Amino acid sequence: MTPIEQIKDQLTCALEDLHTVFPLTEHVLLVVGTSTSEVIGSHIGSNGSHEVAEAIYSVLKKQQQETGVKLAFQCCEHLNRALVIEEEIAKQRGYELVSAVPVRKAGGAMATYAFKMMNNPALVEDVQAEAGIDIGDTLIGMHLKKVAVPVRSRVKSIGEAHLTMAQTRPKLIGGIRAVYEKTNEHE
């Protein structure tokens, strides 16, 4: 198996695990942070790979076609971790567009590739995603809804990059009288 095939297999397995715990549907925005440098064993931001970005994007695009999940790709720190997203989704969710075009050295290889592949890409400064996948410790937490819950996978890395995934849930509010699950007894 080639390294690219291995990356695709690892990501496919991780997405299956995430989807099992938190169904990735058309109502879910999945934020994706990826250091293609880390995937190939280099230091984050030092050796971006178009080939790795293409492989990761192809797996995510397939997941999107199968489930309807919406995708947002986090840029690197040089674009303040803005996100590449389809303009239609940004407008539907009320996200403010910002002006920049990601490139490999200011945005990162993954965001640059996603920007080129999307139908009508736009950049937004932030999102509140329902789920996230972080490949290479890119720190996606700022783009998740407030209560993020780790999701464990059989896969611990994509290539050489550490993998972290999360789902979100609504806040549990109230005091000792609060009830958190619906039953027929509640009126």
C-alpha positions as a Markdown table, in Angstrom:
| # | Residue | x | y | z |
|---|---|---|---|---|
| 1 | Met | 0.0 | 0.0 | 0.0 |
| 2 | Thr | 1.4 | 3.4 | -0.9 |
| 3 | Pro | 1.6 | 6.2 | 1.7 |
| 4 | Ile | -1.3 | 8.1 | -0.1 |
| 5 | Glu | -3.5 | 5.0 | -0.1 |
| 6 | Gln | -2.7 | 4.5 | 3.6 |
| 7 | Ile | -3.6 | 8.2 | 4.3 |
| 8 | Lys | -6.9 | 7.6 | 2.5 |
| 9 | Asp | -7.6 | 4.4 | 4.4 |
| 10 | Gln | -6.8 | 6.0 | 7.8 |
| 11 | Leu | -9.1 | 9.0 | 7.1 |
| 12 | Thr | -11.9 | 6.8 | 5.8 |
| 13 | Cys | -11.7 | 4.7 | 9.0 |
| 14 | Ala | -11.6 | 7.8 | 11.2 |
| 15 | Leu | -14.6 | 9.3 | 9.5 |
| 16 | Glu | -16.5 | 6.0 | 9.9 |
| 17 | Asp | -15.8 | 6.2 | 13.6 |
| 18 | Leu | -16.9 | 9.8 | 13.9 |
| 19 | His | -20.1 | 9.1 | 11.8 |
| 20 | Thr | -21.0 | 6.2 | 14.1 |
| 21 | Val | -20.8 | 8.3 | 17.2 |
| 22 | Phe | -22.2 | 11.5 | 15.6 |
| 23 | Pro | -24.0 | 11.1 | 12.3 |
| 24 | Leu | -22.6 | 13.4 | 9.7 |
| 25 | Thr | -25.7 | 14.6 | 7.9 |
| 26 | Glu | -26.7 | 17.6 | 5.8 |
| 27 | His | -27.4 | 19.5 | 9.1 |
| 28 | Val | -23.8 | 19.1 | 10.3 |
| 29 | Leu | -20.9 | 21.4 | 9.6 |
| 30 | Leu | -17.6 | 19.5 | 9.9 |
| 31 | Val | -14.6 | 21.8 | 10.4 |
| 32 | Val | -11.4 | 20.2 | 9.1 |
| 33 | Gly | -7.9 | 21.4 | 10.2 |
| 34 | Thr | -5.0 | 19.7 | 8.5 |
| 35 | Ser | -1.3 | 20.1 | 8.5 |
| 36 | Thr | -0.2 | 18.3 | 5.4 |
| 37 | Ser | 3.4 | 18.8 | 6.6 |
| 38 | Glu | 2.7 | 16.9 | 9.8 |
| 39 | Val | 1.0 | 14.1 | 7.7 |
| 40 | Ile | 4.3 | 13.5 | 5.9 |
| 41 | Gly | 6.3 | 13.7 | 9.0 |
| 42 | Ser | 7.5 | 17.3 | 8.8 |
| 43 | His | 7.0 | 20.2 | 11.3 |
| 44 | Ile | 3.7 | 22.0 | 10.9 |
| 45 | Gly | 3.8 | 24.7 | 8.3 |
| 46 | Ser | 7.1 | 23.7 | 6.9 |
| 47 | Asn | 6.5 | 21.3 | 4.0 |
| 48 | Gly | 2.9 | 21.5 | 2.6 |
| 49 | Ser | 1.9 | 18.8 | 0.3 |
| 50 | His | -0.5 | 19.2 | -2.6 |
| 51 | Glu | -0.6 | 15.4 | -3.1 |
| 52 | Val | -1.6 | 14.9 | 0.6 |
| 53 | Ala | -4.2 | 17.7 | 0.4 |
| 54 | Glu | -5.7 | 16.1 | -2.7 |
| 55 | Ala | -5.9 | 12.7 | -1.0 |
| 56 | Ile | -7.6 | 14.1 | 2.1 |
| 57 | Tyr | -10.0 | 16.2 | 0.1 |
| 58 | Ser | -11.0 | 13.2 | -2.0 |
| 59 | Val | -12.0 | 11.2 | 1.1 |
| 60 | Leu | -13.9 | 14.1 | 2.6 |
| 61 | Lys | -15.7 | 14.9 | -0.6 |
| 62 | Lys | -16.8 | 11.3 | -0.9 |
| 63 | Gln | -18.1 | 11.5 | 2.7 |
| 64 | Gln | -19.9 | 14.7 | 1.8 |
| 65 | Gln | -21.5 | 13.1 | -1.2 |
| 66 | Glu | -22.7 | 10.1 | 0.8 |
| 67 | Thr | -24.0 | 11.9 | 3.8 |
| 68 | Gly | -24.6 | 15.6 | 2.9 |
| 69 | Val | -22.3 | 16.9 | 5.6 |
| 70 | Lys | -21.0 | 20.4 | 5.1 |
| 71 | Leu | -17.3 | 21.1 | 5.0 |
| 72 | Ala | -15.2 | 24.0 | 6.3 |
| 73 | Phe | -11.4 | 23.9 | 5.9 |
| 74 | Gln | -9.3 | 25.8 | 8.4 |
| 75 | Cys | -6.5 | 28.0 | 7.0 |
| 76 | Cys | -3.2 | 28.3 | 8.8 |
| 77 | Glu | -2.2 | 31.0 | 11.3 |
| 78 | His | -1.1 | 33.4 | 8.5 |
| 79 | Leu | -4.8 | 33.9 | 7.6 |
| 80 | Asn | -5.8 | 33.9 | 11.3 |
| 81 | Arg | -7.3 | 30.4 | 10.9 |
| 82 | Ala | -10.0 | 31.6 | 8.7 |
| 83 | Leu | -12.1 | 28.9 | 6.9 |
| 84 | Val | -12.7 | 28.0 | 3.4 |
| 85 | Ile | -16.4 | 27.1 | 2.9 |
| 86 | Glu | -19.0 | 27.1 | 0.1 |
| 87 | Glu | -20.4 | 30.7 | -0.1 |
| 88 | Glu | -24.0 | 29.4 | -0.1 |
| 89 | Ile | -23.4 | 27.6 | 3.2 |
| 90 | Ala | -21.7 | 30.6 | 4.7 |
| 91 | Lys | -24.7 | 32.8 | 3.8 |
| 92 | Gln | -27.2 | 30.2 | 5.0 |
| 93 | Arg | -25.5 | 30.1 | 8.4 |
| 94 | Gly | -25.1 | 33.8 | 8.6 |
| 95 | Tyr | -21.3 | 33.8 | 8.5 |
| 96 | Glu | -19.5 | 37.0 | 7.5 |
| 97 | Leu | -17.3 | 36.7 | 4.4 |
| 98 | Val | -13.7 | 38.0 | 4.6 |
| 99 | Ser | -11.4 | 38.8 | 1.7 |
| 100 | Ala | -8.4 | 36.6 | 1.1 |
| 101 | Val | -7.4 | 33.8 | -1.1 |
| 102 | Pro | -5.5 | 31.0 | 0.6 |
| 103 | Val | -2.1 | 30.0 | -0.9 |
| 104 | Arg | 0.3 | 27.3 | 0.3 |
| 105 | Lys | 2.4 | 29.8 | 2.3 |
| 106 | Ala | -0.5 | 31.8 | 3.7 |
| 107 | Gly | -3.5 | 29.5 | 4.2 |
| 108 | Gly | -1.8 | 26.1 | 3.9 |
| 109 | Ala | -1.9 | 23.4 | 1.3 |
| 110 | Met | -5.2 | 21.9 | 2.5 |
| 111 | Ala | -7.2 | 25.1 | 2.5 |
| 112 | Thr | -5.6 | 26.1 | -0.8 |
| 113 | Tyr | -6.6 | 22.9 | -2.4 |
| 114 | Ala | -10.1 | 23.0 | -1.0 |
| 115 | Phe | -10.5 | 26.6 | -2.3 |
| 116 | Lys | -9.6 | 25.5 | -5.8 |
| 117 | Met | -11.9 | 22.5 | -5.7 |
| 118 | Met | -15.1 | 24.0 | -4.3 |
| 119 | Asn | -17.9 | 25.2 | -6.6 |
| 120 | Asn | -18.1 | 28.7 | -5.1 |
| 121 | Pro | -15.5 | 29.0 | -2.3 |
| 122 | Ala | -15.5 | 31.8 | 0.2 |
| 123 | Leu | -13.5 | 32.7 | 3.3 |
| 124 | Val | -15.1 | 33.3 | 6.7 |
| 125 | Glu | -13.4 | 34.4 | 9.9 |
| 126 | Asp | -15.0 | 31.8 | 12.1 |
| 127 | Val | -17.8 | 29.2 | 12.3 |
| 128 | Gln | -19.6 | 27.3 | 15.0 |
| 129 | Ala | -19.3 | 23.7 | 13.7 |
| 130 | Glu | -21.1 | 20.7 | 15.1 |
| 131 | Ala | -18.1 | 18.4 | 14.5 |
| 132 | Gly | -14.5 | 18.6 | 13.8 |
| 133 | Ile | -11.4 | 16.7 | 12.7 |
| 134 | Asp | -8.0 | 17.9 | 13.4 |
| 135 | Ile | -5.1 | 16.3 | 11.6 |
| 136 | Gly | -1.7 | 17.5 | 12.9 |
| 137 | Asp | -2.7 | 19.5 | 16.0 |
| 138 | Thr | -3.9 | 22.6 | 14.0 |
| 139 | Leu | -6.2 | 23.7 | 16.9 |
| 140 | Ile | -9.7 | 23.7 | 15.5 |
| 141 | Gly | -11.4 | 24.2 | 18.9 |
| 142 | Met | -12.1 | 27.8 | 18.3 |
| 143 | His | -14.4 | 26.8 | 15.4 |
| 144 | Leu | -16.6 | 24.3 | 17.3 |
| 145 | Lys | -19.8 | 25.0 | 19.2 |
| 146 | Lys | -19.2 | 25.7 | 22.9 |
| 147 | Val | -19.5 | 22.2 | 24.3 |
| 148 | Ala | -17.1 | 19.9 | 22.4 |
| 149 | Val | -16.8 | 16.3 | 23.3 |
| 150 | Pro | -13.8 | 14.2 | 22.1 |
| 151 | Val | -14.5 | 11.3 | 19.8 |
| 152 | Arg | -12.1 | 8.4 | 20.0 |
| 153 | Ser | -11.2 | 6.5 | 16.9 |
| 154 | Arg | -9.4 | 3.2 | 16.1 |
| 155 | Val | -7.1 | 5.5 | 14.1 |
| 156 | Lys | -4.7 | 7.6 | 16.1 |
| 157 | Ser | -2.9 | 9.3 | 13.2 |
| 158 | Ile | -3.3 | 10.2 | 9.6 |
| 159 | Gly | 0.1 | 9.5 | 8.1 |
| 160 | Glu | 2.5 | 10.8 | 10.7 |
| 161 | Ala | 0.0 | 13.5 | 12.0 |
| 162 | His | -1.8 | 13.1 | 15.3 |
| 163 | Leu | -5.6 | 12.8 | 14.9 |
| 164 | Thr | -8.2 | 14.5 | 17.2 |
| 165 | Met | -11.9 | 14.5 | 16.5 |
| 166 | Ala | -14.8 | 16.1 | 18.3 |
| 167 | Gln | -18.6 | 16.3 | 18.3 |
| 168 | Thr | -20.6 | 19.0 | 20.0 |
| 169 | Arg | -23.7 | 18.9 | 22.1 |
| 170 | Pro | -26.1 | 21.6 | 23.5 |
| 171 | Lys | -25.2 | 23.0 | 26.9 |
| 172 | Leu | -26.8 | 21.3 | 29.9 |
| 173 | Ile | -28.4 | 24.2 | 31.8 |
| 174 | Gly | -30.4 | 24.3 | 35.0 |
| 175 | Gly | -30.1 | 23.1 | 38.5 |
| 176 | Ile | -31.1 | 20.0 | 40.5 |
| 177 | Arg | -34.6 | 20.0 | 39.1 |
| 178 | Ala | -33.5 | 20.1 | 35.4 |
| 179 | Val | -34.3 | 17.1 | 33.2 |
| 180 | Tyr | -32.1 | 16.5 | 30.2 |
| 181 | Glu | -33.8 | 13.6 | 28.3 |
| 182 | Lys | -37.3 | 13.7 | 26.8 |
| 183 | Thr | -39.8 | 11.1 | 28.0 |
| 184 | Asn | -43.5 | 10.6 | 27.8 |
| 185 | Glu | -43.8 | 11.6 | 31.5 |
| 186 | His | -42.9 | 15.2 | 30.9 |
| 187 | Glu | -45.6 | 17.7 | 30.6 |
